[in-house]
Amino acid sequence: TEKWTDCLILVTRNQIMWHCPEGDDDNYDRTIIYRDEARFRGAFSAPGTDGRRLWILDGEGDYDVLIELDTVDGEVLQVLEIEGTSDGHDAVRVGNRIFMVDTRGGDIVEIELPASEEPYYESSLKEGATDVWKDDWANVVKRHKGFSRLDHINNVAVHPDVLVASLHGGSGIKIGKRRDNKDNATNAPTRHSVLLRSTPEEEGRELNVEMDGFAPVTNMGTWCHNTAFWKDEATSQVKLVALNSKAGSIVSVVVSGPNVGERNEIWLPDMNHPVLIPPKGVARAYKNGAHVFSKGLAVQDNVAFFGVSYARAPNLRQTVPESLLVAVDLITGKEKWVRVIRSNGLIGQILTESYLGWQMQLPADMSTIEMTYHGVGGIMVKICDDADDYVDEGETPFCDDFASVDRKINMKCKGTSQLAKKGKELCCACGGGDEYQSPMLAGGLDAEILKVEDHITATTTFAQSSECLDANGVTKQLPLKMKQKREVRNITNFDMDLQLIIKHLCNLDVDPIAQRLIGMGDDGTNLDKQFTNDFQTNNGNAIIKARSFENKIKLGATGMQLIFSSRSANEIYHFPWLNDWLPMLEERIFKPIGVPVNRIIRMMFANMPEGSTINFHQDKNTWVQRAHRVHVPIITHQDIFFLSQIIAYDPETEESEKQILRVKSNAGEVYEFNNALAHAVRNLGSSRIHLIIDWTEEPIEESAIVKLSPGDLCAHDQTDGLVCAPEAVEQREEL
């Protein structure tokens, strides 16, 4: 029995995402199943595969393809080309048939469900799948005709007898090659029209009133997307439900039962939601193009799930960093919840468990990392600034009178009056202003990266996770082999190699640790004094003299060492304050993440005072390749920029370029980072403190541990380890 709380599969431009709606806004289960440089248009389940195979429609290249994906290990098993199609907009599976919308050709293409790759080949055949007739090609069995490219088919809903298509290309029935109604396609209402499934391909046509007694539904809205049938048991009506995309709303029209043709606008978006407000310059440049837009719809248990964003113009849609995922009760019209999704483009399709036929199998170690691209691969969009933006304080900009609420050109712009002429010269709303091209930047994360000079390609953030260990009870971890020099050079793509760069372990409560660190200062608020050499040696810790090259890399950064190692990690130094901190760290950190102290070769509280910076560098030597580097953010803020750099290679152009990933973390979001990669830190705000742990997979021999004395002053020797001496005033002054 379907339930509205069942999990969902979201299909965005280049991601297949799994979301479970139960929980609060931040604390709910979600993961990225698959990410690629693609243009995903639809997805459906592969039967007979134990719920671990998914077929995806991808229209990124010159032709449409079906991709068979293993949802557990992320492996692509098959890629099948669909003959004679490109720019496919939708794919729906019913039984052993797939109905794909060929928007460019104007047809709905019926395809046999392909057999899956081993070990599910035989079991998929038993469930109705079919062998391909030609290697690497899907079996096209029929092209349902009746529409043209001008109709711009967007989506299809499949009924046992008919195919219901949403058409954006203007209303009116075609007569030969002519329309009897030449509505402008941009503003014409979407018409939901029908093809009879049993009609032979060569006789295919759109049903009409004169010949069939059927009239298309034309009162749903404009630029409608996604279509579903819903039976309202309370009224005994069957309703066609769709997204009135131009208004960002969801609408129903009665197609059977009492009051056929009755329209109901079920839900309208809150236009003041931050995710739905486009950047000012983009809104001015695109006018109606940068405006609320809804796409992606599924109905389950009387609840509709759909996506909403601010981008209406097609060339803006792929640049959206965030969308809203909304759940609305179709009976009451009330929201169940609204989630902010880091979608990297619009949500194009939503799959329910009842549509899939089962719960999808997911990776045992589900990723809780979400990545948002900035500039979206260099895509340029129009920006427009009113030329009167720079006015004295208290003055109202002249152009404010021309920009109406719905961003349409104000009537004041028209005519030859002096006012209109000035508007046309200065104001974006009148076609004037300063217009230019810029990489697309939008959303809160994009605004943040403008604060630093580094050109940041993408930002990772973390979803809530309370599970620190994997399914086998082992600490989640990156593969150590990827820290070897030859392997590091192979990390060239954030999409494909993210699992080799960073791993989110879990979220922990670190507030007691933060409060203890703060309390070490004289006034209970200072976060820097306790990290000075004087404070540490005077209060019983040992310190290490920084090497000259470290002073050039770490400008202003300080640390509180608890454990350190020689370069080869054959000697492990325990600092005096370790014993004081150990009980709290074992309870709060070590036990939850499954790392005992006898596997830790280095550990420190790393402090970045305001204005400090760590320049790009790579950690080297044997200890790096032996150890997992874990960061536990203790005290942090929005103006910290932890950056990782790779050399990205484009096989098409055979060119390489440096790309930078920002790792944005909140307090308690524990993650492992591959510190063999180049990395840097910029602090534009107050002090930031991380607990940094380097741990090995094998226990440390007791004989390798060297316990330092309070007040010891240590320096790196010329070979491998540390040379430490008892406290001495002259030595401390020298440091």
Secondary structure, DSSP 8 states (H G I E B T S, - for coil): ---TTS-EEEEESSEEEEE---S-SSSS-EEEEEE-SS-EEEEEE-TTSTT-EEEEEE-SSSS-EEEEEETTT--EEEEEE-TT--SEEEEEEETTEEEEEETTTTEEEEEE-B---TTSHHHHHHTT-B--SSTTB--EEEEE-S--GGG-EEEEEE-SSEEEEEE-S-SS-EETTEES----TTTSB-EEEEEETTS-GGG--B--HHHHS---B--S-BS-EEEEEEEETTTTEEEEEEEETTTTEEEEEEEESSSTT-EEEEE---TTSGGG---HHHHHHHGGGEEEEEEEEEEETTEEEEEEEEE-SHHHHTT-S-EEEEEEETTT--EEEEEEE--SS-EEEEEEHHHHTS-----SS---EEEEESEEEEEEEEEEE-TT----TT---GGGGTB-TT--B-GGGSSSSHHHHHHHHH-GGGT-SEEEEEEE--HHHHHHHTTSSS---EEEEE------B-TTS-B----GGGGSHHHHTT---HHHHGGGTEEEEEE---HHHHHHHHHTSSSS--SSGGGSHHHHHHTT--EE---HHHHHHEES-EEEEEEEE-TTSSSEEE-TTHHHHHHHHIIIIIHHHT--GGGEEEEEEEEE-TT-EEEEE---SHHHHHEEEEEEEEE--TTEEEEEEEEEEETTTTEEEEEEEEE---TTEEEEE-TTSEEEEEE-SS-EEEEEEEEESS---GGGEEE--TT-EEEE-SSSSEEEE---HHHHHH-
